[in-house]
Amino acid sequence: MWPRRTALATSLLFWRGGAHSCDVTGPSSASDLILAELAHELRTPLGAIIGFADAMREEAFGPLNTRYGECAQAIHDAGAHLLAMVEDLTSLARPKPAPYETFDAMEATRRTVALMAGAAGGAGVALACLEPATRIEVLAQPVAIRRILINLIANAIAATPRGGRIDVVVAADGADLVLAVNDSGPGLAVASKGRGLGLALVEALCTTLGGTLAIGHSPVGGAALLVRLPIVAGV
């Protein structure tokens, strides 16, 4: 059983009680301490959950019937999703510079869409990648592009009802890389209300790369999340 009073809980009580007036280097130091404790306290049990789910999926403790195998997969996917959210939270609160590289944005988009295909399929949503015929060389942080796409697609999956569709479009417009995620969900009102951690992270990453995030009308009837980044190489 996990301890009821953790270091995180102690830190939160300390901060709520007036850490800003204590002898630390400033408010950001208290926030950084709480953030570090939060990440640690969540990673540890999530790692155990994912590990046990992996063991069940591989039938390390004995054979499972199909239904239990599906449950083990769902536990694994949910744990991995929460762990990714922890990493995104720490990145948003304390972004660290990553090296810039030249890479093919089309291939990066294709791989990310393949990564999210399982989540879309589980939600009963068709996910497709509409890509140009030629490579799009960009100079950027690959992890930033991947996180932008993952969060845009996850937001669209959450907003799209079962039986709907999501189209991911990647294109070059002069010096701009254009990433669009079009869904057939309820539309702009729901997309705007869903501006939680995922879209906040996208906005922060877009700002870091000198780009923008906009919400508009999707050609497939729902909302369109449009990212423009001035990162096309050689332009």
N, C-alpha and C positions, 0 to 999 in steps of 0.2 A: 504494500500500500504506500502511496506517495505521502510524504509528510504534510500535515495540514498547515503548518506554518513554515513557509519556505523563505529563502533569502529574498525572493521577489516580493513576497507579501511584506516582509520587514522593510524593504526599501521603499515600497509604496506608502506604507504608514509613515515612515520617516519623512518622505517627500511631502505628503499631504500635511504633515505636522509643521512644516516650515523649513525645509532644507535650504531654501533660498537665503535664509538669514544665517546659515551656519558657515563655518570656515571651509568653504570649498572654493574652487576657482571661478565659480559663477553658476547661473542657472543651467547652462548647458552641461556642466559636469554632473549635476544631479540627474538630468535627463539621460545622459550617456550611461550612468551607472544603472539606472532603472532599465534602460534599453538592453544593456548587456545581460542583466539578470533575467529579463523577459525572454530573450533569445535562448539563454542557457536552459531555463526552466521548461521551455516548450520543446527544444530540440531533444532533450534527454528522453522524455516519455514518447515523443513521436518516433524517435529512432527505434525504441523498443517495439512500438506498435507495428511499424513497417517491417522490422526484422521478423517478428512472430508471424505476420501475414505472409511474408516471403516463405517462411518455413512451411506454413500450411499449404500455400500454392504449390510448393515442390513436394508436398506429401511426405515431409521428413519424419513425421510422427505416425505415419500410416495412411492408407488410402482414404480419400474423401469422395462422396458422391458429387454429382454435377452441381447441385444446389449449394452445397457447402463450399465448393471450389469457387463458385461465383461470388459468394459472400466474402471469401478470403481476398478475392481480387478487388472487390468494392472497398474493403477495409484498407488494403494497400493503397489504392488510388486516392482515397480520402485522406489518409495519412500523408501521402506524398504531396497532395494539394495544400494541406495545412502547413507542411514544412516549407513549401515554396512561398507561401504567404509570409511566413516568419522571415525568410531571406529578403523578400520584397520590402517588408516593413523596415528592416534594418538598413536596406539600401536607400529607402526613401528618407529616413530620418538622418542618416549619416552617409551620404553618397561618397564613394571612394572612386578616384579616377582609375579607369581601366585603359590599357593601351589601345591606341587606334590602329586598325589594320585595313588593308585593302582586300575586299572579298566580294563575292557575287551575291547581291541582295536577293536575286531570284531563287538561288539554291537555298539560302538561309530561310526564305519564306516557305519554300516547299517542305523543308525539314520540320519547321515549326508547325505547319498545318498537319503533317503526318503525326507529330507528337500529340496534337490536340484531337485527332480523329477519334480516339477512344472515348474521350469525354463527350464529344458531340454525338457519337453513336449511342452512348448510354442515355443521353437526353432525347433520343429519337429525332435528331436534327441532322440534315445532310450538310456536310462541310466540303467545299470545293475550293481549289486554288486556281485563279485565272491569271496566267503569267504570260509575259511577252516571249517572242521566239528567240530573242537574243539575251546575252548576259547583261546585267546592270552592275558595273563595278562601282563600289562605294568605298569611301574612307570614313570609318566610324568604329565604334566599339561593338563587336559582334554580340556581346551579352546584352547590350542595351537594345539592339534591334530585336533580339529574341524575346526579351521581356516585354517590349512594347507590343509585339504581335500576340504573345501568350495572353496578356491582359485584355487586349482588344477582343480577341476571340472568346475568351472566357466570359467577358461582359455580354457579348452577343449570344452565346449559348444560354446564359441565364435569362435573357430577355426574349428568346425565341421559343414559342410553344412547340410541343411534339408534332412532328410532321412538317416543320418549317425548314428553311434552308439558310445557309450562310455562305456568301461568296467572299473570298479574300483576293484582293486585286493588288498587284505590284506593278509599278510602271515608273518610267523616268520622264520628267517634264523639265527639260533644260538641266539646270544644276540641282533640281529637287528630286529626291526619291519620294514617290507617292505610295503610301500604304493605305488601302481602303478596306474596311470590313463592313459588308452590306448584309443586313439580316431581314427576314420577312416577319419580324415580330410586331408588337403593337405600335411602334413608331417612336417619334421624338420625345414625347412626354415621359415614357418609361425609361428611355435611354438617359435622359437628363436627370431623372430621379435616381438612377443607379450610379451616380458619380461617387463611388466609395473609394476604398484603398486602391483598387486596380486602376481606375482612370486617373486618380491623383498621381499614382506612380508614372503613368504614361505621360501626363502633363509635365511632371518633373524631368523625365528623361528627354522629352521633346525640347524643353527649355535648355537643358544642358547641351543638346546638339544643335541649338539655334533654330529649332523648328516649331511647328504649331500643331494643335489638335483641334478639330472642329467636328460638330455633329450636324448632320443634314438628313435629307430624305433619301432613302435607299431606292435604287431602281427595281428592287424586288419587293417593294411595298412596305418596308419597315424603316429602321434607322440606319444611317451610314456614319461610321466613325472614320474620319479622314485625317491622316497624319502626313504632313509635308516636312521633309528634312533636307536642308541644302548640303548634301553629302556625296553627290555623284562625283566620282573621281574624274579628274582631267577636264572638267568643264569650268 
